[in-house]
């Protein structure tokens, strides 16, 4: 279905969208309470954390600047008044879940994860207990299972002798194709049973004294599927009907619901479903405060939990020098260690006031309308060859295990040939378009494996290949390792959803191949091999400048279709710092002499770049070859710093670092040098110089040490190639496109964006020929460059600012196989005859075109 405009959308969803019967329309809410989004930001990660209202924060600020709050553990009038505020907040939380104070207590924690941790540590596990959890669960729920670390003492399930196992909940259908009764239609499929150290199953007590725990989410944070809460009543009253395998149906089953995501639109009704434990976080509902959650616990369940630690607030009396402690009897007092976060607790009433004014059912309908719209449009998208663009991950068939699909859409995108777009590519391009979304597995490994069809061997193979959470390994062996997720909040609008859909259409749906004027095909074939585009800007070309400097064996004749000349030569001595231009500069086995020969390292061992420390671009550099000194300057330092380049001037010792899969020996510097750079970038760091060892080693994918293949043409601290070359004509064409863009034509200073070639940090700028003619230069050799984010930084008046340009424009026509391509990377092909080689401005460039 194609929604051409908002009118079409409202025809289908107008009764649910925008709070038609509420105190404010959605447009009024956005105009008065979320003015900070008027800059074009589209926020679509509400499942991760929703946004706070500006009016909500104003109410909190007025509250805190009008009233005085004190520690609830004190007895002053102010502290007693604070106790009343905390007590009222507990009642408000219980009301949100329709829980009677007679049956439930609210324990404040630092978040849903802390609440889960509390249950896991205090639960009465035994060797007869079972911990059962659905495959679709957050890592924080899986953590109750336990993982043993050396010398660690654990109080979780497996370490206490319990069995642990995951399950899938399915719906059974009879021979007539009709659903049976609720109990008999719910079917459990068990995954392998886990026990610590392979212990055999002990005989179970027929009296059923063991306590078991079943955990599931009210809403899956991967797919948005909602579990049927009737599972609570089944497990509490008649677990044998679905747990047919003895002895796991024995004993008393208790139920835990992770409502961190689900309580935003459908909080479990605890008057209907006697859940023992419910965990939640407040920032998921109304954005602020963070670092505060709650455990809603049945009173009879609370009596079974054992909190072995005691602290201020949990004891009625204790004696310091003997083993004596008398605990408080109140459930909240027993489990809330230390002083409560009373200011955060005081602020939640303002969030609940906001939610209650709109009502949870109205919020649910509003959010669901946007989710359904996006889901329908994504499923309707087709490439020019008719192939589907989008695969959505959700469960639609089960009416017993799941309700509808909630407030989120998780999916991956395919090219016309059926291969996958990487989710990190989608995330990075979305960011350039002002769209904030989430990618990966969302800390839900079971759902991720289930929906992506990843077997245990797939998962272990991916880990062996180096894949971990939050990395860039989004496609391994042709399969996605995660997904893309967009999720909506109560303040999300049709315009947010429409901008996202337009972004997907414009960036990932293939149209007739455009190969002229620098355009690269998104989905069709090209003259670049797939292996040649696995990294950003992946061209390492053997280019031969002034044929006596750059040679290839067996080739002596080069065609010059156009006359190219070198216009600029730039050397960047320190990685990610500013470079300096020269008219003539010597070459060596690493490329331009001293290019990227130094880098800055943080105190934690992290290699610093402009991506994380934009202030590095403010450090200017210059090398005087005659005096053999490197001179650095910074607007943050009063004096410039000269650094002696002579071999006998180093006094910082020799160390080793790993960078880009290679191991380097490096030389350090004295404290005064490191202090200068620390002041220049505003954080502690040290300066290191690449040291040429007698042998050179590299790291393979497993991190093992192996010998490098190419010892003749070495790299300093460049990403993967010795030179980056751009052409003035290509930059000029980019500027033409920037000036004509209707929606992103204004830059940071309010004028039309215009890019200087130096924004790309090239070593060589050439002139001559047509724009992007360098794409067709022959003799490709695969490599890569990761400078892309740096070109979006500008600095003015000593301040570093970040812009979406020019990458946003480049992404619209210079993207291929997930990478933005601009310029080419070069390697100096050194020979024994090259003993005194230089590059010079004005020198002719001879290329061998295809």
N, C-alpha and C positions, 0 to 999 in steps of 0.2 A: 504494500500500500504506500502510495506516495502522497505525503501531506505537503501540498504546495505552499500553504500559508497557515497562519494561525486560525483562520476561520474554519478551515477543514478540520483542524485538530479539535476545535471547540464543539463542532457538530457531534463528535463522538464522545468527548470527555468533558464537555462544559458543565455537567452537573456535579462532577467530582473535582475538577481543577480549579484552583485559585480561591477557595473558601467563599463561595457565593453567598453563604448565609452567615459568614463570620463578621467579627467587628471591623476587620480590614480586609481588603482584597490583596491578592498576592502582589500586585503592582504597588499598592500603598506600602506594604511591608518592605519591599525592596527599596522603595524611595526614601523611607523614613528610618529604617533600622539596619540597612546594609549598604550605606552610601559608599563604603570602601570597595565595593564591587563595581562601581561605576567606571573604573579604569579599563573595563573589558575582561577582567578575570572571570573565567567560568570554572567554578569549583565543583568537582564531581567525585569527591572522595568522602562523602558523608558517612559511609560505613566505617571508615578509618577514624574520623572525628568530624562532627558537624560544626557549624559556625555559630559563634555567640552573636546575639543581637546587640546592637549598639545601645538601644534603650534598656536592655537587660543590664548591661555594664554600667550605664548611667544610674540605674536604680541601686545597684550594688555599691557604687561609689558614694551615692547620697547616704545610703545606710551606714557605710563604714565611716563617713565623715560626720555623721550626726550622732551615732551611738558609740558607746564604749563597751568593748568586749574584754573579758578576762578569762584566765585559765579555769575551766570547769572543775578542776581538782582543788581550787581554793574555796574559801567559805565567805568571801566578801560579797556585798550586795551585787556588785557588777558580775562576779563569777556565778552567783546563783541565778542571775538573770540570763547569763549565757547558757547555763544548764537548761533553762526553760526553752531557749531557742533551739538547742540541740534536741531536746525532747520533742518539740513540735516538728522538727525536721524528720525525726524517725517516724512520726505519725503520718507525715506527708508521703514518705516513701512507701509505707505500708498501704496507704490509701491508693497510691498509683497502681499497686498490684491487687487491689481489692482484698487485702489480707486483714483479718481480724487481729487486734492486739492481744486477744485472749489466746490465739493459736500461734502467733508469729512474733518474732523479735527482729529488729533491724540493727545489724552490727556494721558500723562504718569501718571501711578499710581504705587502703591507698588505691584501690581499683579492683576490677573483676579478677585480675590475675592473683592479687593478694588474697582475695576471698576464696578462690579455688585452692590456693596454697594452704590456707588455714584449714579447709575441710580435709585436704589430703593428709596433713600432718596430724590432725586431731581425731580422725576417724578410727573407730575401734577395729582395726584390721586384725585378722588372725590367720592361721594356716588353713582355716576352713572358709575364709572369705573369698569373694569374687568381685573383681572390678570390671564391669562391662561398660563399654562406651561405643557410640556409633562411629563409623569411619569418618563421617563428616563432623569433625570437631577441631577446635582450635588447639594449638600446641599447649596452651596453658591447661587445657583439660587433660591432654595426653600426659602432662607432667605428673599428674597424680599417680600414674602407673609407676614412675620412678626410673631412674637410671643411676647405677652405682658408679661412684668415682672412688679412686683409691683412697683408703683411710677415712672415707666419709661415713658418718652414721646417719642412716636414713629412717624416717618414720612413715614412708609411703608404702603403697600396696605390695609390690613385689618383695621389697626388703623385709616386710613383716610376714612373709610366707603366703600371701594371697595369690590367687590366680588372676590373670588379667587377659582380656580378649576383646577384640573389636567385633562389631556386628554390622550387617546391613539390614535395614528394615524394609521389607517389601510387602506388596499387596498380592494376595492369592486370589485367583479368579476361577470360578467353577466351570464345569463343562459347557454350561449354557452361555458362558461369557458374562454372567452377571455376578456382581460382588456379593459375597456371603455376608453373614453377620460380622459385626465389628471385630469381635475377639478372634473368631476363626479365620478372618481374612487377613490378619496381621501375621506375617511370617518373618522369622529371624534366621539369617544366615551367619554362621559363626566363622570368623577368621582364626588363624592358628592360636592356640592357647599358650600363654607365656607364663613361665614360672622361673624363679631365680635358681640358677645353677642346675637346671633340668630336674628339679625335684619331682618325684612321682606324686600322684594324687592321693592324699590321705583319705581314710574313711571319714565320712561326714557324720556329724552328730544327728541322729534321727529326730532329736527334739528340736532341731532347727535353731539353735542358739546363735549361729554365726550371723554376722551382719555383712550384707553385700551392698554395693553401690552401683547404680546405673546412671550414666551421664549422657546427656544429649543437648544440642542447642535448640532453642525455640525457632531460630532462623539460621540457616547455614550462611556463613559470611563469604563463602566462595560462590555459591550458585544462587543464593536468595531463597532457596526452597525452605518452606516451613514444615516442621514436624508436627504431626497431630498430637495434641496434648493428651488425648485419650490414652496414650502410652503410659502416662502417669498412673491412671486408675488400673490399667491392666497389670502393671508391675507391682503395684501396691496390694491389689486384691487377689489376683489370680495369675501369677507369673508362669505357672505350669502350662498354661494354654499356648504360650509362644516359646517358652524355654523347654522344649521337649526333651533335651539331652540332660539326663541325670548325671551328676548331682547338682548342677548349677541352679536348678529351680528351688533348691532347699534353702532354708534359712530366711531371714527377714530382709527383704529388698527395700532399700531406700533410694530415692530419686533426686538427682541434681540436674538443674536446668541452667545452662549458660545462656542468659538473656541479654548479654551485652549488646548484641545487634537487634534481636527480636523485640526488645522492650521499647524500642523507639516508636514503632507503629502498632504493635500488638502485645502489650505486656501480659504475661500469663495471669489469668484470673485465678487467684489462689483460693477463692471461695468455692470454685468448681473442681480444681485440680490440687489435691493435697500434697504438693511438692515439698520435699524435706528441705532442700537447699536451692536458692536462686541467687545467682551472682549478676551484678550489673555495674556499669560505670556511668557517671553523670554526664561526662563530656560527650558521650555518644548521643544523648538526648537533646541537650541544649548548649553544648559547646564549652561551657565554663561552669564549675572549676574542673581543671584537669587534676590528676593525682588524688581523686576521691571516688570511691565506689562503695558498694554495700553488699553484705551477705544477709539475705532474708532467710531466716531459719525457723523451722517449726520448733515449738518449745520442747516437745518430747524428743526430737532429734538432738536438740542442744544438750540434753542430759547425758547423751551417749558420748559426746566429744570430750577429749582430754587435752587440755592446753597445758603442756608440761612446763612452759616458761612462765615466770611471773615477773611483773614490772610495776612501776608506779601506776596506781589506778586499779590494778587487778587484785590487790591484797588488802585485807582488813588489818592485818598485823604481820610482822616478821621480826626475827631476831638475827642480828648480823653475824654473831660468832658461833651459833649453833644451828642445826638443821631444823628450823621451825618456821612455818609460814601458814597463815590462815587466810584462805582466799575469800573474796567477796562472793555473794550468792547470786547477784544479778547477772543475767546472761550477757548483756552488753558490757558490763564491767569486767566480766570474766575473760572476754575475748578481745577487748580493745586495749592493746598494750600501749602504755604511755598516754600522754595528753592527746586528746582528739584534735583533728585539724579543724578547730572550731570556727575559724573565719571562713574556711571553704564550706563547712556545713551550713553556716549562717547564710551563705550566698545562694544555696540551691533553691530556696523558696522563691527567689526572683525568677529563676529558670522555670520552675513549675507553674508560677503565675502566668508566664508567657504561653506555655504549652496548654494550660487549662483554658486560656482565653480562646484558643483556636479549637480545642478538643482533639483528643487522640484519634477518634474515628475520622474526623475531617482531615487531619494530617495524613492518615493512612490512605484515604481516597485520593488526596492531592498527589502524594508521592507515587502511588500505584499508577495513576494516569500517565505520568511522565515515563515511568518504567515500561509500561505497555507500549507507549508510542515509540520509544527508542527500540524496543524489542521487535516490533512489527516492521519498522523501517529497515533495520539491520538485516532481518531475514528476507526482505524483498530485494536487496541489492544484488545485482548481477554484473559480471564483467561483460565486455563486448562479445566474448565467445559464448555467453550464456552460463558460465560457471558461477556457482555461489561465491559470494565475497566473504560471508560471515558464518562461523559456527558458534552457536550459543550453547552454554553449559547450564542446563537446568533439568529438573524432573517434572514432566507434565502429566504423566500417565497415572500416578498414584493418587487416589482420593483419600486413602487412609493414612499413609505415612506423611503426606505433605498436603498443605493447602496451596494457595497461589504462590507466585514467585517473588513476592516482596518488593523491595525498593531498589534493587540493583540488577545490573545486567553484566554477566561475565561471558567473555567471548574471545575468540582469536580470528584473525583475518587471513585469507588465502589469496595467492596470486592466481592469474588465469590458468597457469599450468598445474595448479593444485598444491604447489609448495606454500609454506607458511611465511607470512611476514613475522619478523621477530617482535615480541611485545615491547621490548625496550626501544625499538625503532618507533613504534607507535607512541610510546610515552614521551620520548624526546621531541618528536615532531608536534605532539599535542601541546607540550610546554611552550614551544615556539609560537603556537597559535593562541596562547593564553589560556589553555585548558589544562586543569590539574586533575589527574586521574591516578589510578593505582594499578600496578602490574605485579606479577609474580604468582605465588601460591597463597598469599594473604595469611600466612602462618597456619594454614589448614592443609597439611600434607596428605591426609586421607582423601579429602574431597578432590584435591588437585590430581592425585593419582587415579582416582575413580573416573573423573570426567575426561581427563586427557588420555586415558587408556594406557597408563604407565605401569608396567609390571615391576615386581621386585628387582628383577635383573636390569630393567631400564633405569630404575632409581639408583641402584648401586653403581651401574655403569656411568651415570651422570656424575655421581659423587667422585668416582675414580677419575673422571675427566676434569675434575676441579670445580664442578658446579656447587655453589653454596647459595644460601638465601641472599638476595639483594645484589647479586652480581649481574654481569651482562651476558651470561651464557643462556640466551633465551631459546636457541635452537641447537639441539644436540642429536646427531644421527638422524636429522630430518624431522624430528619431533619437537613440539614446543615443550619447554620445561615449566611453563606457567601460563597465565592468561592475563587479559586486560579486564579491568572492572570499572564500571561507572556506577555511581550510587547517588541517590538524590536525598535532599533534606526538605524540611518544611518550607524553606525559603527559596527552593529551586524554582525556576521558571521555564515556560515553554521556550523562551529565547535561549536559555542555557542548553536545553536539549537540541534545539534546532542548530545552534552553532556547532555542537559536537557532531551531529549528523552531517552537516555540510563539510566539516573537516574530514570525516571518513570518506565521503564521496570524492572530494577534491584530491585527497592524498593517496587513496588506496584502490579506487575503482578504475580499472583500465579503460582507456579510450583509444581511438586510432593512434598508432605510433607516431610520435612527433620527434623527428630526428634533426630538424633544421634549427638554426639559431640557438644552438647550445642545448636544446632540449634532449633529455635522456628518457628512454622508455621506462615506465614503472613495471610493466608486466611482460612485455614482449622480449624478443631476443635482441642481442646487441653484439658488437664485435668484442666486448670484454668477456673474458671467461669468468664463470662463477667464482673460481678460486681467486680471481684478481680483484674482487670487490668485497672481501670479508672484513676489511677494516675501513675506517673513514678515509676517503681520498686515496685509494689504493693504487697508485701508479709509481713504480720505480722504473724509470726509463733509462736505458743506457744512451744518454744524449752526448753527442760529441761536439764539443766546442773547440773551434780552431783546430782542425783535425790532428794537429800534433799533440794536443793535450788529452783528448778523449778518443780512444781507439778501440776497435774490436778486431780480433784476429781474423784475417781472411777477407776483410771488407775495406776497400780503399776508395771506392767511388760513392759519393753522397750527392743526392739530388737536392737542389735548392729551389723549391717551388716559389717561395717568397723569401725576401731578405729579412732575416731577424738579427737584431743587435741587442747586446746587453745594455740596459738603461741604468740599472742600479745593482750594486752589490752590497749586501748587509751581513754583518757578522754579529752573532748573539753569543757573547762569551759565557754568560750565566743563564742557564735554562730558565725560561719564563720571564727573564728581565729584559729591559729594552736593549736593542742592539745599536750599532753605529754603522754609517754608510762609508764606503771607501771607493776610491777610484781604481785601485789595484790591490790585489791581495794574494798571498801565496797559497798553494794547495799542498796537502799532505795526505797520508793514507786515511785520515778520518774526514776528508773533505776540505773545507776552508780551515786554515790554520787557526786553532784555538776556538773554533765555533762549538758552542755548547760543551765546553770543557769543564765547566763548574756547575754546581747545583747547590741548593739550600735544603737542609734536612732539619726536621723538627726534633724536639727533645724525645719524642716517642718513636723516632725512626722513620717517620713518614716523609717521603720526597715531596717537597712543596712545589706547586705550580700555580699559575694564575687562576686556574679553575677554582681552587680553594682559597688562594690568597691573592686577590686581584691587585692589591697594593704593590705586588712585585713589578708591575709594569712601570711604576714610578721610579724605579732604580735605573739610572742611566749608566752606560758603560763605554769605555774607550780603551784601546790597547795601543801603546807606543812601542812598536817593534824595536826601534833603535835603543830606547832606554830599558826595554824589557820590563815594562810595568803595565798592570791593569789598573785603570782609574775608575772608581765608582762614585756616583753622587746620588743623593736623595733629598727631596724637599723636607724630609723629617729629620735630617742630620745636618748640623751646621757646617761641618767640615767634610770635604771629599776624602776618600780613602784610597791611597795608592797601595797596590799589592805587587810585591816583587815576584817576577816570573822566573828568576834564576833558580836552578835546581837546588842550590845549597841554602835557599831561604825558607824552606818548610820546617816547621817545628811542632806540628800538631799530631804527628804519628800517622801510621798506615792502618787502614781499616778495609772492610769488605762490605758491599751492599749489593742487593739484587734489584734489578730494574729492567722491565720489559723482557723478562725471560733470560737475562744475561747477568752474570756476576762480574762485578768490577772491583778492582783494587783502587782505593781512593786515598788521597792525602788530606789531612786536616790542617787547620790553621790555629793560630794563637787566640787567646781569649779576647783580645782587643778587636780582632777582626770579626769574630762571632758576635760580640756585643754591638758593633756598628750595624751589622745586618739585622740583628734582633730589633734594634730601634727603628730601622728603616721600614720593616714590615709589621711592627707592632706585636711580635710574638717571639719567644726564644727560638733560636735556630743556630745552625752552624754551617759554614761554607766548606764544601768538599771539592777537590779537583780530581778528575779522571787520571789515573796513573797507569802507564803502559806496562803491563806485566810481561814476563818472559813467555807465558802461555796464557791462553784465554779460554774460559769455560762458559757454557750456556746452561740453561735449565730447561728440561723437557716439561711436558704437561703435568707430570707427577711431581715436579720439583726436584728431580734427580739431576746430578751434575753430569754433563756430557761435554765433549769437545765441540767447539764451534766449527762450522764447515769452512767459513771464509775468513782466513786470517790476513789476507792481503788488503781487503777493503774493510776497514774497521769503522765502528761507530763510537762517538763519544756519548753524551747523554741525550742524543736525539731519539725520537720515538722508534723509527725503523729505517730511516734513510738519511743520507748525508746532506741533501739539498732539497729545498722546495722552490720550484720555479712557477711563477705566474706571468701572464702576459697582460700588457696594458690594454689591449683590445678586449680581452675577456672581462677585465675589471670595468671598462667603459660600458660594455653591454649590460653588466650587472647594475651599474648606476642608472642606466636608462630604465631598467625594469623597476628599480627602487623608486625613481621619481614618478613613475606612472601608476604605482599601486595606490588604489583609492583608500584602502583601509589601514595601511601601515606606512603612510608617506611622511609622517611627522616623527622626528627624532627626539632625543632627550631634550635638546635646547630649543625645541619648537620650530626648527627649520627642517627642510627636506633632507632626509638622510643621504649622504654621499660618502662612498667608501674609498679610502685611499689604499693603494696596493699594499702598503705597509701593515694594514689591519690583519693581513693573512700571515704576517711574520715570515715573508719569503726571504731566502738568501739571494735569489736572482729574479729580477724583473726584466722581461724582454719585450721588445716592440717589433711589430711587423706581422703581416698576414691577417687572417680573419679571426674573429673571436672563437675561442675554443678549438682552434686548429691543433692545439697541442694534444687534444683527445686522440688524434689519428696518427700521432708519431709512433713509429714502429719500435721493435725490439723491447717489448715489455718484459719486466722482471718484477715478480710480485713482492710487495712490501706493504707499508702503511704509514699513516700519519694521524695523530689524534689532536691536532691543534684547533679543531673546529670551534669549541666553545670560546676559545680566546678571542676570536675575531668579533665577538659580540660585546667586548669590553671597550669602553672609551674612557679617557681621563681628561679632566678639565679642572683647572685651578687647584691642582693637587688632590683632587677627589676622583675615585674610580666609580664609574657608573656602568650598569649592564643594560643592554638593549636586546630586543628580539631580532634586530637586523644586524648584518645582512643574511643571517642563516635562514630566517623565515622565508625570504625571497628565494634564496638558493634552493631551499627544499622544494619549492614549487616547480622547479624545472631542471635541477641538477642532481636529482636523487635517483640512485640505481641500486637495486638489491639491498635497500636499507641504509645506504650510505650517501652522504652529500659529497659530491665530487667537485673540486675546484683546484686547478693547478696540477702539476705533476711532480713526482719525487724522483731525484736523480742520485746516481752513485758514480763516484769518480773511479774510472777503470785505470788503475795505476799500473805502470810497467817499469821495468828497470831503467828504461831510457829517460823517464821523467824524473830528473834530478833537481830541476829548478823551475817548477811550473807555477804560473800565475794566471789569474783571471783579471780582465780589465774591462772597465766601462767602455762601450763603443765597439767592443770586439764582435765580429760576426758570428752568428750561430748557424751552423749547417745541420739540417735535420734530414732524416730519411723517412719521408711520409709513406703511408700505406699505399 
